[in-house]
Amino acid sequence: MVLQYKLKTEIRWKKYPGKHKLKFPVRECEFRLLSEDKKKILVNPGKYDKVMKRFRQIEFFKHH
């Protein structure tokens, strides 16, 4: 899975480097989760907490 982010005012999505390496506050960005081949959106754009909650659910069921 690939986590991407962008500022709410920007158009282009970028690869998420990590919460501590982000130059902007998390609340100013939108996030989305894509499949590994980047062809399918697994989680629609939204807040960090919402996207990460779904990410953890997918990871949990993938390994169990």
N, C-alpha and C positions, 0 to 999 in steps of 0.2 A: 504494500500500500504506500501511496505517496501523499504526504500532507503538503498542501500549498497554501499561500497567504497572499493578500494584497491589501493595500490601504483602501478604504471605502471610496476614495476619490480617484483611484487608479483603475486602469482597464486590464493590464497584464498581470497574470498570476506568476508567482515566484516560488521556488522550492523553499520550504520552511527550514531555516538553519538551526532552530532551537530557541526556546523562550528567552534565554539569557543573551543570545547573540542578536536578537531582534533590535533594530534601531528605534522602533516606535513602540508605544504602549500597546499591549494586546487588545485593549478595548477599542482602539482605532482601526483595527484590521478585521478583515473577513477571512475565514478559513474554509477549506473544502478538502475532501478526502477522495483520492482517485485510486483505481486499480493499479497494479504494478506496471501494466503496459500503457497506462494513462489513457485508455480508451473508454472507460466507464466511470461515471461519477458515483461513488458509494455513499457520500454524504453531501447534500446540497450546501451551498455557501451559507455560513452562519457564524455564530459566536464561537470562540475558542472552547469554552466549556461544553457546549452542545456537541461539537465535532469530536472532541476528545472522549466524551462519554461513549459515543457510538464506536469510536476506534477501539476502545477497551473492550466493548461487547464483542466486536468482530474477532479480536485477538483471543478472547477467552474461548469462544466457540470453535475457533480454528485449531486450538491446541487441545481441546477436550473431546 
